[in-house]
């Protein structure tokens, strides 16, 4: 039941465009007790259907530019490299790097919203 609740809340956050993995990965690691690599792989699998739905809606509304190909090709290469790196890192070290990444992104979001003003 707890896993269903975590999935539901993370889906809501993902649908809002915030990124459900920000909640899903820590919940899987700290509440469910999954290894960091398992939590990240589950997050990626959960992301596929929501990304496909978003791609369909944005393509239908003509919101995709030529920039897509410039980002998609290196993004796929980076994802392959990152997954190989994640599988070979110690779970505790990967968890620490993920926490540092979330902290830096949080600081960025706080400082960038002050510069642009709230909408």
C-alpha positions as CSV (number, residue, x, y, z in Angstrom):
1,X,0.0,0.0,0.0
2,X,2.9,2.4,0.8
3,X,4.5,1.8,-2.6
4,X,1.2,2.7,-4.3
5,X,0.9,5.9,-2.3
6,X,4.5,6.8,-3.2
7,X,3.9,6.1,-6.8
8,X,0.7,8.1,-6.8
9,X,2.2,11.2,-5.2
10,X,5.3,11.0,-7.4
11,X,3.1,10.7,-10.5
12,X,1.2,13.9,-9.4
13,X,4.5,15.8,-9.0
14,X,5.7,14.4,-12.3
15,X,2.5,15.5,-14.1
16,X,3.1,19.0,-12.7
17,X,6.4,19.1,-14.5
18,X,8.5,19.2,-11.3
19,X,10.1,15.8,-11.6
20,X,8.6,12.8,-9.8
21,X,12.1,11.3,-9.3
22,X,12.9,14.1,-6.8
23,X,10.4,12.4,-4.5
24,X,10.4,8.8,-5.8
25,X,14.1,8.0,-5.5
26,X,14.5,9.2,-1.8
27,X,11.2,7.5,-0.9
28,X,12.3,4.2,-2.4
29,X,15.7,4.4,-0.7
30,X,14.7,5.7,2.7
31,X,11.2,4.4,3.2
32,X,11.1,1.2,1.1
33,X,14.8,0.4,1.7
34,X,15.9,-0.1,-2.0
35,X,19.4,0.2,-3.1
36,X,20.2,3.5,-4.8
37,X,20.8,1.9,-8.2
38,X,17.5,0.0,-8.0
39,X,15.6,3.2,-7.0
40,X,17.1,5.1,-9.9
41,X,16.3,2.3,-12.4
42,X,12.7,2.1,-11.1
43,X,12.4,5.9,-11.5
44,X,13.6,5.6,-15.2
45,X,11.1,2.9,-15.9
46,X,8.3,4.9,-14.3
47,X,9.4,8.0,-16.4
48,X,9.0,6.2,-19.8
49,X,5.1,6.3,-20.0
50,X,4.8,9.8,-18.7
51,X,7.6,11.1,-21.1
52,X,5.9,9.3,-24.0
53,X,2.5,10.9,-23.1
54,X,4.1,14.4,-22.8
55,X,6.0,13.9,-26.1
56,X,2.7,13.0,-27.8
57,X,0.9,16.1,-26.4
58,X,3.7,18.5,-27.2
59,X,4.2,17.1,-30.7
60,X,0.4,17.5,-31.3
61,X,0.6,21.1,-30.2
62,X,3.7,21.8,-32.3
63,X,5.9,22.6,-29.3
64,X,8.9,20.7,-30.4
65,X,11.7,22.6,-32.2
66,X,14.8,21.6,-34.2
67,X,16.7,21.9,-30.9
68,X,15.2,18.5,-30.0
69,X,17.7,16.6,-32.2
70,X,20.6,18.6,-30.9
71,X,19.7,17.6,-27.4
72,X,18.4,14.1,-27.9
73,X,21.5,12.6,-29.5
74,X,24.0,13.8,-26.9
75,X,21.4,13.1,-24.2
76,X,21.1,9.5,-25.2
77,X,24.9,9.1,-25.2
78,X,25.1,10.8,-21.7
79,X,22.4,8.5,-20.4
80,X,24.3,5.4,-21.6
81,X,27.5,6.7,-19.9
82,X,25.6,7.7,-16.8
83,X,23.9,4.3,-16.4
84,X,27.2,2.5,-16.8
85,X,28.7,4.8,-14.2
86,X,25.8,4.3,-11.8
87,X,25.9,0.5,-12.0
88,X,29.6,0.5,-11.2
89,X,29.5,3.0,-8.3
90,X,29.1,2.0,-4.7
91,X,25.4,2.5,-3.6
92,X,26.3,4.8,-0.7
93,X,28.6,6.9,-2.9
94,X,25.9,7.2,-5.6
95,X,23.3,8.2,-2.9
96,X,25.7,10.9,-1.7
97,X,26.2,12.2,-5.2
98,X,22.5,12.2,-5.8
99,X,21.9,14.2,-2.6
100,X,24.6,16.7,-3.6
101,X,22.9,17.1,-7.0
102,X,19.5,17.7,-5.4
103,X,21.0,20.2,-3.0
104,X,22.7,22.1,-5.8
105,X,19.5,22.1,-7.9
106,X,17.5,23.3,-4.9
107,X,19.9,26.2,-4.4
108,X,19.7,27.0,-8.1
109,X,15.9,27.0,-8.0
110,X,15.8,29.3,-5.0
111,X,18.3,31.8,-6.4
112,X,16.9,31.8,-10.0
113,X,13.3,32.4,-8.9
114,X,14.4,35.5,-7.0
115,X,16.1,36.9,-10.1
116,X,13.1,36.2,-12.4
117,X,10.4,37.0,-9.9
118,X,7.4,34.8,-9.1
119,X,4.8,34.5,-11.8
